[in-house]
Amino acid sequence: EIGKLVDPELTNVRSEDLAVLCSVVSRCIDPDPSKRPSMQIITGVLENGIDLSAAAILKESSLAWAELALAL
């Protein structure tokens, strides 16, 4: 079900990253404003929960290395 939230045109979307994003969104829209996290907490969760390093991005796609080589 979580995959239905992503534009089908996007490639290399990791389900682990989607889970982190959905968790953050869920906390941000809590009906009780006192339970909503601060931006500091949100950024910490996103920074720790989603690996945006080049190695992680390239690891997810078998074509990523070829695309990178063509771009250079």
N, CA, C and O atoms as a Maestro MAE file, in Angstrom:
{
 s_m_m2io_version
 :::
 2.0.0
}

f_m_ct {
 s_m_title
 :::
 protein
 m_atom[288] {
  # First column is atom index #
  i_m_mmod_type
  r_m_x_coord
  r_m_y_coord
  r_m_z_coord
  i_m_residue_number
  s_m_chain_name
  s_m_pdb_residue_name
  s_m_pdb_atom_name
  i_m_atomic_number
  :::
  1 25 0.809 -1.199 0.000 1 A "GLU " " N  " 7
  2 3 0.000 0.000 0.000 1 A "GLU " " CA " 6
  3 2 0.859 1.273 0.000 1 A "GLU " " C  " 6
  4 15 0.511 2.261 -0.647 1 A "GLU " " O  " 8
  5 25 1.955 1.241 0.712 2 A "ILE " " N  " 7
  6 3 2.777 2.451 0.826 2 A "ILE " " CA " 6
  7 2 3.344 2.860 -0.538 2 A "ILE " " C  " 6
  8 15 3.563 4.046 -0.788 2 A "ILE " " O  " 8
  9 25 3.579 1.897 -1.406 3 A "GLY " " N  " 7
  10 3 4.100 2.189 -2.732 3 A "GLY " " CA " 6
  11 2 3.145 2.988 -3.593 3 A "GLY " " C  " 6
  12 15 3.572 3.629 -4.554 3 A "GLY " " O  " 8
  13 25 1.862 2.965 -3.273 4 A "LYS " " N  " 7
  14 3 0.867 3.720 -4.034 4 A "LYS " " CA " 6
  15 2 0.996 5.224 -3.806 4 A "LYS " " C  " 6
  16 15 0.389 6.013 -4.530 4 A "LYS " " O  " 8
  17 25 1.764 5.619 -2.829 5 A "LEU " " N  " 7
  18 3 1.952 7.033 -2.528 5 A "LEU " " CA " 6
  19 2 2.976 7.692 -3.444 5 A "LEU " " C  " 6
  20 15 3.099 8.917 -3.463 5 A "LEU " " O  " 8
  21 25 3.700 6.892 -4.193 6 A "VAL " " N  " 7
  22 3 4.812 7.394 -4.999 6 A "VAL " " CA " 6
  23 2 4.403 7.488 -6.466 6 A "VAL " " C  " 6
  24 15 3.733 6.601 -6.996 6 A "VAL " " O  " 8
  25 25 4.808 8.557 -7.100 7 A "ASP " " N  " 7
  26 3 4.586 8.716 -8.531 7 A "ASP " " CA " 6
  27 2 5.234 7.534 -9.256 7 A "ASP " " C  " 6
  28 15 6.417 7.266 -9.048 7 A "ASP " " O  " 8
  29 25 4.490 6.830 -10.094 8 A "PRO " " N  " 7
  30 3 5.050 5.661 -10.777 8 A "PRO " " CA " 6
  31 2 6.207 5.998 -11.712 8 A "PRO " " C  " 6
  32 15 6.954 5.106 -12.115 8 A "PRO " " O  " 8
  33 25 6.363 7.259 -12.059 9 A "GLU " " N  " 7
  34 3 7.477 7.674 -12.912 9 A "GLU " " CA " 6
  35 2 8.809 7.699 -12.152 9 A "GLU " " C  " 6
  36 15 9.881 7.659 -12.757 9 A "GLU " " O  " 8
  37 25 8.726 7.766 -10.830 10 A "LEU " " N  " 7
  38 3 9.952 7.786 -10.028 10 A "LEU " " CA " 6
  39 2 10.543 6.387 -9.965 10 A "LEU " " C  " 6
  40 15 9.827 5.395 -9.834 10 A "LEU " " O  " 8
  41 25 11.845 6.332 -10.059 11 A "THR " " N  " 7
  42 3 12.530 5.044 -9.961 11 A "THR " " CA " 6
  43 2 13.443 5.057 -8.746 11 A "THR " " C  " 6
  44 15 13.773 6.118 -8.214 11 A "THR " " O  " 8
  45 25 13.836 3.904 -8.325 12 A "ASN " " N  " 7
  46 3 14.784 3.752 -7.208 12 A "ASN " " CA " 6
  47 2 14.259 4.311 -5.899 12 A "ASN " " C  " 6
  48 15 15.026 4.868 -5.113 12 A "ASN " " O  " 8
  49 25 12.969 4.172 -5.653 13 A "VAL " " N  " 7
  50 3 12.392 4.611 -4.386 13 A "VAL " " CA " 6
  51 2 12.431 3.428 -3.427 13 A "VAL " " C  " 6
  52 15 11.854 2.374 -3.692 13 A "VAL " " O  " 8
  53 25 13.112 3.619 -2.324 14 A "ARG " " N  " 7
  54 3 13.266 2.534 -1.352 14 A "ARG " " CA " 6
  55 2 12.094 2.521 -0.378 14 A "ARG " " C  " 6
  56 15 11.685 3.562 0.137 14 A "ARG " " O  " 8
  57 25 11.564 1.334 -0.136 15 A "SER " " N  " 7
  58 3 10.428 1.213 0.780 15 A "SER " " CA " 6
  59 2 10.816 1.638 2.191 15 A "SER " " C  " 6
  60 15 9.975 2.136 2.940 15 A "SER " " O  " 8
  61 25 12.081 1.447 2.561 16 A "GLU " " N  " 7
  62 3 12.542 1.875 3.886 16 A "GLU " " CA " 6
  63 2 12.465 3.394 4.022 16 A "GLU " " C  " 6
  64 15 12.085 3.911 5.073 16 A "GLU " " O  " 8
  65 25 12.826 4.103 2.954 17 A "ASP " " N  " 7
  66 3 12.760 5.563 2.973 17 A "ASP " " CA " 6
  67 2 11.315 6.043 3.027 17 A "ASP " " C  " 6
  68 15 10.997 7.009 3.721 17 A "ASP " " O  " 8
  69 25 10.447 5.364 2.291 18 A "LEU " " N  " 7
  70 3 9.025 5.714 2.329 18 A "LEU " " CA " 6
  71 2 8.455 5.529 3.724 18 A "LEU " " C  " 6
  72 15 7.652 6.340 4.187 18 A "LEU " " O  " 8
  73 25 8.866 4.470 4.387 19 A "ALA " " N  " 7
  74 3 8.383 4.218 5.746 19 A "ALA " " CA " 6
  75 2 8.801 5.346 6.679 19 A "ALA " " C  " 6
  76 15 8.015 5.773 7.525 19 A "ALA " " O  " 8
  77 25 10.028 5.832 6.535 20 A "VAL " " N  " 7
  78 3 10.507 6.945 7.357 20 A "VAL " " CA " 6
  79 2 9.688 8.195 7.071 20 A "VAL " " C  " 6
  80 15 9.244 8.872 7.999 20 A "VAL " " O  " 8
  81 25 9.484 8.505 5.799 21 A "LEU " " N  " 7
  82 3 8.711 9.685 5.435 21 A "LEU " " CA " 6
  83 2 7.276 9.607 5.945 21 A "LEU " " C  " 6
  84 15 6.740 10.590 6.458 21 A "LEU " " O  " 8
  85 25 6.659 8.442 5.805 22 A "CYS " " N  " 7
  86 3 5.280 8.280 6.274 22 A "CYS " " CA " 6
  87 2 5.196 8.416 7.791 22 A "CYS " " C  " 6
  88 15 4.226 8.957 8.321 22 A "CYS " " O  " 8
  89 25 6.197 7.932 8.467 23 A "SER " " N  " 7
  90 3 6.226 8.068 9.924 23 A "SER " " CA " 6
  91 2 6.295 9.538 10.328 23 A "SER " " C  " 6
  92 15 5.590 9.971 11.240 23 A "SER " " O  " 8
  93 25 7.142 10.296 9.651 24 A "VAL " " N  " 7
  94 3 7.276 11.721 9.947 24 A "VAL " " CA " 6
  95 2 5.969 12.453 9.645 24 A "VAL " " C  " 6
  96 15 5.504 13.260 10.450 24 A "VAL " " O  " 8
  97 25 5.386 12.173 8.496 25 A "VAL " " N  " 7
  98 3 4.133 12.832 8.124 25 A "VAL " " CA " 6
  99 2 3.044 12.509 9.141 25 A "VAL " " C  " 6
  100 15 2.292 13.386 9.564 25 A "VAL " " O  " 8
  101 25 2.973 11.254 9.521 26 A "SER " " N  " 7
  102 3 1.960 10.836 10.488 26 A "SER " " CA " 6
  103 2 2.091 11.599 11.803 26 A "SER " " C  " 6
  104 15 1.093 12.014 12.393 26 A "SER " " O  " 8
  105 25 3.321 11.776 12.250 27 A "ARG " " N  " 7
  106 3 3.541 12.514 13.496 27 A "ARG " " CA " 6
  107 2 3.216 13.994 13.335 27 A "ARG " " C  " 6
  108 15 2.744 14.635 14.274 27 A "ARG " " O  " 8
  109 25 3.470 14.539 12.140 28 A "CYS " " N  " 7
  110 3 3.247 15.976 11.907 28 A "CYS " " CA " 6
  111 2 1.777 16.339 11.816 28 A "CYS " " C  " 6
  112 15 1.413 17.488 12.062 28 A "CYS " " O  " 8
  113 25 0.934 15.393 11.471 29 A "ILE " " N  " 7
  114 3 -0.493 15.701 11.320 29 A "ILE " " CA " 6
  115 2 -1.319 15.177 12.489 29 A "ILE " " C  " 6
  116 15 -2.538 15.044 12.381 29 A "ILE " " O  " 8
  117 25 -0.669 14.884 13.586 30 A "ASP " " N  " 7
  118 3 -1.401 14.426 14.766 30 A "ASP " " CA " 6
  119 2 -2.443 15.476 15.145 30 A "ASP " " C  " 6
  120 15 -2.137 16.667 15.190 30 A "ASP " " O  " 8
  121 25 -3.676 15.037 15.419 31 A "PRO " " N  " 7
  122 3 -4.726 15.995 15.783 31 A "PRO " " CA " 6
  123 2 -4.390 16.839 17.021 31 A "PRO " " C  " 6
  124 15 -4.869 17.963 17.171 31 A "PRO " " O  " 8
  125 25 -3.569 16.281 17.887 32 A "ASP " " N  " 7
  126 3 -3.163 17.011 19.092 32 A "ASP " " CA " 6
  127 2 -1.861 17.757 18.797 32 A "ASP " " C  " 6
  128 15 -0.805 17.131 18.699 32 A "ASP " " O  " 8
  129 25 -1.917 19.072 18.655 33 A "PRO " " N  " 7
  130 3 -0.713 19.842 18.312 33 A "PRO " " CA " 6
  131 2 0.457 19.625 19.271 33 A "PRO " " C  " 6
  132 15 1.615 19.732 18.867 33 A "PRO " " O  " 8
  133 25 0.168 19.325 20.520 34 A "SER " " N  " 7
  134 3 1.260 19.128 21.482 34 A "SER " " CA " 6
  135 2 2.052 17.851 21.196 34 A "SER " " C  " 6
  136 15 3.163 17.692 21.702 34 A "SER " " O  " 8
  137 25 1.507 16.958 20.407 35 A "LYS " " N  " 7
  138 3 2.197 15.703 20.070 35 A "LYS " " CA " 6
  139 2 2.988 15.805 18.768 35 A "LYS " " C  " 6
  140 15 3.709 14.876 18.403 35 A "LYS " " O  " 8
  141 25 2.856 16.923 18.074 36 A "ARG " " N  " 7
  142 3 3.581 17.096 16.818 36 A "ARG " " CA " 6
  143 2 5.048 17.419 17.104 36 A "ARG " " C  " 6
  144 15 5.345 18.193 18.014 36 A "ARG " " O  " 8
  145 25 5.968 16.831 16.331 37 A "PRO " " N  " 7
  146 3 7.402 17.052 16.591 37 A "PRO " " CA " 6
  147 2 7.867 18.419 16.112 37 A "PRO " " C  " 6
  148 15 7.267 19.034 15.230 37 A "PRO " " O  " 8
  149 25 8.938 18.864 16.713 38 A "SER " " N  " 7
  150 3 9.556 20.121 16.285 38 A "SER " " CA " 6
  151 2 10.322 19.878 14.986 38 A "SER " " C  " 6
  152 15 10.581 18.731 14.620 38 A "SER " " O  " 8
  153 25 10.678 20.940 14.301 39 A "MET " " N  " 7
  154 3 11.465 20.808 13.073 39 A "MET " " CA " 6
  155 2 12.820 20.174 13.367 39 A "MET " " C  " 6
  156 15 13.357 19.455 12.524 39 A "MET " " O  " 8
  157 25 13.372 20.423 14.526 40 A "GLN " " N  " 7
  158 3 14.651 19.821 14.902 40 A "GLN " " CA " 6
  159 2 14.511 18.300 14.970 40 A "GLN " " C  " 6
  160 15 15.385 17.578 14.490 40 A "GLN " " O  " 8
  161 25 13.437 17.814 15.552 41 A "ILE " " N  " 7
  162 3 13.212 16.372 15.631 41 A "ILE " " CA " 6
  163 2 12.964 15.806 14.234 41 A "ILE " " C  " 6
  164 15 13.488 14.748 13.886 41 A "ILE " " O  " 8
  165 25 12.169 16.510 13.441 42 A "ILE " " N  " 7
  166 3 11.880 16.045 12.083 42 A "ILE " " CA " 6
  167 2 13.158 15.915 11.267 42 A "ILE " " C  " 6
  168 15 13.379 14.894 10.616 42 A "ILE " " O  " 8
  169 25 13.999 16.939 11.296 43 A "THR " " N  " 7
  170 3 15.237 16.871 10.514 43 A "THR " " CA " 6
  171 2 16.139 15.758 11.015 43 A "THR " " C  " 6
  172 15 16.796 15.087 10.219 43 A "THR " " O  " 8
  173 25 16.177 15.556 12.309 44 A "GLY " " N  " 7
  174 3 16.982 14.467 12.856 44 A "GLY " " CA " 6
  175 2 16.494 13.106 12.386 44 A "GLY " " C  " 6
  176 15 17.294 12.252 12.002 44 A "GLY " " O  " 8
  177 25 15.187 12.905 12.417 45 A "VAL " " N  " 7
  178 3 14.620 11.630 11.964 45 A "VAL " " CA " 6
  179 2 14.927 11.417 10.484 45 A "VAL " " C  " 6
  180 15 15.321 10.322 10.083 45 A "VAL " " O  " 8
  181 25 14.748 12.454 9.676 46 A "LEU " " N  " 7
  182 3 15.013 12.318 8.244 46 A "LEU " " CA " 6
  183 2 16.499 12.100 7.961 46 A "LEU " " C  " 6
  184 15 16.855 11.264 7.130 46 A "LEU " " O  " 8
  185 25 17.360 12.839 8.640 47 A "GLU " " N  " 7
  186 3 18.803 12.679 8.420 47 A "GLU " " CA " 6
  187 2 19.289 11.297 8.829 47 A "GLU " " C  " 6
  188 15 20.143 10.713 8.161 47 A "GLU " " O  " 8
  189 25 18.753 10.778 9.914 48 A "ASN " " N  " 7
  190 3 19.190 9.464 10.397 48 A "ASN " " CA " 6
  191 2 18.476 8.311 9.699 48 A "ASN " " C  " 6
  192 15 18.992 7.194 9.651 48 A "ASN " " O  " 8
  193 25 17.294 8.583 9.161 49 A "GLY " " N  " 7
  194 3 16.497 7.502 8.604 49 A "GLY " " CA " 6
  195 2 16.639 7.278 7.124 49 A "GLY " " C  " 6
  196 15 16.295 6.208 6.622 49 A "GLY " " O  " 8
  197 25 17.148 8.284 6.403 50 A "ILE " " N  " 7
  198 3 17.250 8.166 4.949 50 A "ILE " " CA " 6
  199 2 18.702 8.370 4.541 50 A "ILE " " C  " 6
  200 15 19.310 9.399 4.836 50 A "ILE " " O  " 8
  201 25 19.241 7.372 3.858 51 A "ASP " " N  " 7
  202 3 20.625 7.425 3.403 51 A "ASP " " CA " 6
  203 2 20.663 8.047 2.010 51 A "ASP " " C  " 6
  204 15 20.233 7.430 1.036 51 A "ASP " " O  " 8
  205 25 21.176 9.262 1.922 52 A "LEU " " N  " 7
  206 3 21.251 9.960 0.643 52 A "LEU " " CA " 6
  207 2 22.650 9.960 0.047 52 A "LEU " " C  " 6
  208 15 22.941 10.725 -0.872 52 A "LEU " " O  " 8
  209 25 23.511 9.103 0.572 53 A "SER " " N  " 7
  210 3 24.865 9.050 0.042 53 A "SER " " CA " 6
  211 2 24.845 8.507 -1.384 53 A "SER " " C  " 6
  212 15 23.933 7.771 -1.761 53 A "SER " " O  " 8
  213 25 25.834 8.865 -2.156 54 A "ALA " " N  " 7
  214 3 25.915 8.391 -3.537 54 A "ALA " " CA " 6
  215 2 25.962 6.873 -3.585 54 A "ALA " " C  " 6
  216 15 25.358 6.264 -4.468 54 A "ALA " " O  " 8
  217 25 26.667 6.259 -2.653 55 A "ALA " " N  " 7
  218 3 26.768 4.797 -2.638 55 A "ALA " " CA " 6
  219 2 25.400 4.149 -2.460 55 A "ALA " " C  " 6
  220 15 25.092 3.156 -3.119 55 A "ALA " " O  " 8
  221 25 24.589 4.697 -1.583 56 A "ALA " " N  " 7
  222 3 23.256 4.136 -1.346 56 A "ALA " " CA " 6
  223 2 22.375 4.303 -2.569 56 A "ALA " " C  " 6
  224 15 21.618 3.400 -2.924 56 A "ALA " " O  " 8
  225 25 22.469 5.442 -3.206 57 A "ILE " " N  " 7
  226 3 21.651 5.700 -4.396 57 A "ILE " " CA " 6
  227 2 22.084 4.799 -5.542 57 A "ILE " " C  " 6
  228 15 21.244 4.220 -6.231 57 A "ILE " " O  " 8
  229 25 23.378 4.680 -5.747 58 A "LEU " " N  " 7
  230 3 23.878 3.848 -6.842 58 A "LEU " " CA " 6
  231 2 23.621 2.370 -6.591 58 A "LEU " " C  " 6
  232 15 23.410 1.610 -7.536 58 A "LEU " " O  " 8
  233 25 23.637 1.957 -5.333 59 A "LYS " " N  " 7
  234 3 23.417 0.563 -4.985 59 A "LYS " " CA " 6
  235 2 22.017 0.113 -5.363 59 A "LYS " " C  " 6
  236 15 21.812 -1.062 -5.667 59 A "LYS " " O  " 8
  237 25 21.061 1.010 -5.351 60 A "GLU " " N  " 7
  238 3 19.662 0.663 -5.593 60 A "GLU " " CA " 6
  239 2 19.350 0.421 -7.062 60 A "GLU " " C  " 6
  240 15 18.325 -0.186 -7.371 60 A "GLU " " O  " 8
  241 25 20.188 0.869 -7.964 61 A "SER " " N  " 7
  242 3 19.884 0.748 -9.384 61 A "SER " " CA " 6
  243 2 21.004 0.050 -10.123 61 A "SER " " C  " 6
  244 15 22.170 0.431 -10.019 61 A "SER " " O  " 8
  245 25 20.636 -0.983 -10.876 62 A "SER " " N  " 7
  246 3 21.650 -1.683 -11.663 62 A "SER " " CA " 6
  247 2 22.139 -0.809 -12.815 62 A "SER " " C  " 6
  248 15 23.240 -1.017 -13.326 62 A "SER " " O  " 8
  249 25 21.335 0.162 -13.226 63 A "LEU " " N  " 7
  250 3 21.727 1.049 -14.322 63 A "LEU " " CA " 6
  251 2 22.376 2.342 -13.844 63 A "LEU " " C  " 6
  252 15 22.883 3.114 -14.657 63 A "LEU " " O  " 8
  253 25 22.368 2.582 -12.563 64 A "ALA " " N  " 7
  254 3 22.868 3.855 -12.044 64 A "ALA " " CA " 6
  255 2 24.333 4.078 -12.387 64 A "ALA " " C  " 6
  256 15 24.720 5.193 -12.737 64 A "ALA " " O  " 8
  257 25 25.152 3.041 -12.293 65 A "TRP " " N  " 7
  258 3 26.564 3.198 -12.613 65 A "TRP " " CA " 6
  259 2 26.741 3.574 -14.078 65 A "TRP " " C  " 6
  260 15 27.563 4.428 -14.409 65 A "TRP " " O  " 8
  261 25 25.969 2.934 -14.956 66 A "ALA " " N  " 7
  262 3 26.060 3.249 -16.388 66 A "ALA " " CA " 6
  263 2 25.585 4.681 -16.646 66 A "ALA " " C  " 6
  264 15 26.192 5.410 -17.431 66 A "ALA " " O  " 8
  265 25 24.497 5.078 -15.983 67 A "GLU " " N  " 7
  266 3 23.992 6.434 -16.149 67 A "GLU " " CA " 6
  267 2 25.015 7.454 -15.663 67 A "GLU " " C  " 6
  268 15 25.204 8.500 -16.283 67 A "GLU " " O  " 8
  269 25 25.665 7.144 -14.560 68 A "LEU " " N  " 7
  270 3 26.694 8.040 -14.032 68 A "LEU " " CA " 6
  271 2 27.861 8.150 -15.010 68 A "LEU " " C  " 6
  272 15 28.360 9.246 -15.266 68 A "LEU " " O  " 8
  273 25 28.292 7.021 -15.552 69 A "ALA " " N  " 7
  274 3 29.398 7.026 -16.506 69 A "ALA " " CA " 6
  275 2 29.062 7.849 -17.753 69 A "ALA " " C  " 6
  276 15 29.916 8.568 -18.272 69 A "ALA " " O  " 8
  277 25 27.839 7.744 -18.225 70 A "LEU " " N  " 7
  278 3 27.419 8.505 -19.398 70 A "LEU " " CA " 6
  279 2 27.344 9.997 -19.103 70 A "LEU " " C  " 6
  280 15 27.593 10.824 -19.980 70 A "LEU " " O  " 8
  281 25 27.001 10.334 -17.871 71 A "ALA " " N  " 7
  282 3 26.885 11.736 -17.484 71 A "ALA " " CA " 6
  283 2 28.241 12.420 -17.410 71 A "ALA " " C  " 6
  284 15 28.332 13.638 -17.564 71 A "ALA " " O  " 8
  285 25 29.292 11.648 -17.176 72 A "LEU " " N  " 7
  286 3 30.627 12.240 -17.050 72 A "LEU " " CA " 6
  287 2 31.180 12.429 -18.399 72 A "LEU " " C  " 6
  288 15 32.301 12.917 -18.544 72 A "LEU " " O  " 8
  :::
 }
 m_bond[287] {
  # First column is bond index #
  i_m_from
  i_m_to
  i_m_order
  :::
  1 1 2 1
  2 2 3 1
  3 3 4 2
  4 3 5 1
  5 5 6 1
  6 6 7 1
  7 7 8 2
  8 7 9 1
  9 9 10 1
  10 10 11 1
  11 11 12 2
  12 11 13 1
  13 13 14 1
  14 14 15 1
  15 15 16 2
  16 15 17 1
  17 17 18 1
  18 18 19 1
  19 19 20 2
  20 19 21 1
  21 21 22 1
  22 22 23 1
  23 23 24 2
  24 23 25 1
  25 25 26 1
  26 26 27 1
  27 27 28 2
  28 27 29 1
  29 29 30 1
  30 30 31 1
  31 31 32 2
  32 31 33 1
  33 33 34 1
  34 34 35 1
  35 35 36 2
  36 35 37 1
  37 37 38 1
  38 38 39 1
  39 39 40 2
  40 39 41 1
  41 41 42 1
  42 42 43 1
  43 43 44 2
  44 43 45 1
  45 45 46 1
  46 46 47 1
  47 47 48 2
  48 47 49 1
  49 49 50 1
  50 50 51 1
  51 51 52 2
  52 51 53 1
  53 53 54 1
  54 54 55 1
  55 55 56 2
  56 55 57 1
  57 57 58 1
  58 58 59 1
  59 59 60 2
  60 59 61 1
  61 61 62 1
  62 62 63 1
  63 63 64 2
  64 63 65 1
  65 65 66 1
  66 66 67 1
  67 67 68 2
  68 67 69 1
  69 69 70 1
  70 70 71 1
  71 71 72 2
  72 71 73 1
  73 73 74 1
  74 74 75 1
  75 75 76 2
  76 75 77 1
  77 77 78 1
  78 78 79 1
  79 79 80 2
  80 79 81 1
  81 81 82 1
  82 82 83 1
  83 83 84 2
  84 83 85 1
  85 85 86 1
  86 86 87 1
  87 87 88 2
  88 87 89 1
  89 89 90 1
  90 90 91 1
  91 91 92 2
  92 91 93 1
  93 93 94 1
  94 94 95 1
  95 95 96 2
  96 95 97 1
  97 97 98 1
  98 98 99 1
  99 99 100 2
  100 99 101 1
  101 101 102 1
  102 102 103 1
  103 103 104 2
  104 103 105 1
  105 105 106 1
  106 106 107 1
  107 107 108 2
  108 107 109 1
  109 109 110 1
  110 110 111 1
  111 111 112 2
  112 111 113 1
  113 113 114 1
  114 114 115 1
  115 115 116 2
  116 115 117 1
  117 117 118 1
  118 118 119 1
  119 119 120 2
  120 119 121 1
  121 121 122 1
  122 122 123 1
  123 123 124 2
  124 123 125 1
  125 125 126 1
  126 126 127 1
  127 127 128 2
  128 127 129 1
  129 129 130 1
  130 130 131 1
  131 131 132 2
  132 131 133 1
  133 133 134 1
  134 134 135 1
  135 135 136 2
  136 135 137 1
  137 137 138 1
  138 138 139 1
  139 139 140 2
  140 139 141 1
  141 141 142 1
  142 142 143 1
  143 143 144 2
  144 143 145 1
  145 145 146 1
  146 146 147 1
  147 147 148 2
  148 147 149 1
  149 149 150 1
  150 150 151 1
  151 151 152 2
  152 151 153 1
  153 153 154 1
  154 154 155 1
  155 155 156 2
  156 155 157 1
  157 157 158 1
  158 158 159 1
  159 159 160 2
  160 159 161 1
  161 161 162 1
  162 162 163 1
  163 163 164 2
  164 163 165 1
  165 165 166 1
  166 166 167 1
  167 167 168 2
  168 167 169 1
  169 169 170 1
  170 170 171 1
  171 171 172 2
  172 171 173 1
  173 173 174 1
  174 174 175 1
  175 175 176 2
  176 175 177 1
  177 177 178 1
  178 178 179 1
  179 179 180 2
  180 179 181 1
  181 181 182 1
  182 182 183 1
  183 183 184 2
  184 183 185 1
  185 185 186 1
  186 186 187 1
  187 187 188 2
  188 187 189 1
  189 189 190 1
  190 190 191 1
  191 191 192 2
  192 191 193 1
  193 193 194 1
  194 194 195 1
  195 195 196 2
  196 195 197 1
  197 197 198 1
  198 198 199 1
  199 199 200 2
  200 199 201 1
  201 201 202 1
  202 202 203 1
  203 203 204 2
  204 203 205 1
  205 205 206 1
  206 206 207 1
  207 207 208 2
  208 207 209 1
  209 209 210 1
  210 210 211 1
  211 211 212 2
  212 211 213 1
  213 213 214 1
  214 214 215 1
  215 215 216 2
  216 215 217 1
  217 217 218 1
  218 218 219 1
  219 219 220 2
  220 219 221 1
  221 221 222 1
  222 222 223 1
  223 223 224 2
  224 223 225 1
  225 225 226 1
  226 226 227 1
  227 227 228 2
  228 227 229 1
  229 229 230 1
  230 230 231 1
  231 231 232 2
  232 231 233 1
  233 233 234 1
  234 234 235 1
  235 235 236 2
  236 235 237 1
  237 237 238 1
  238 238 239 1
  239 239 240 2
  240 239 241 1
  241 241 242 1
  242 242 243 1
  243 243 244 2
  244 243 245 1
  245 245 246 1
  246 246 247 1
  247 247 248 2
  248 247 249 1
  249 249 250 1
  250 250 251 1
  251 251 252 2
  252 251 253 1
  253 253 254 1
  254 254 255 1
  255 255 256 2
  256 255 257 1
  257 257 258 1
  258 258 259 1
  259 259 260 2
  260 259 261 1
  261 261 262 1
  262 262 263 1
  263 263 264 2
  264 263 265 1
  265 265 266 1
  266 266 267 1
  267 267 268 2
  268 267 269 1
  269 269 270 1
  270 270 271 1
  271 271 272 2
  272 271 273 1
  273 273 274 1
  274 274 275 1
  275 275 276 2
  276 275 277 1
  277 277 278 1
  278 278 279 1
  279 279 280 2
  280 279 281 1
  281 281 282 1
  282 282 283 1
  283 283 284 2
  284 283 285 1
  285 285 286 1
  286 286 287 1
  287 287 288 2
  :::
 }
}
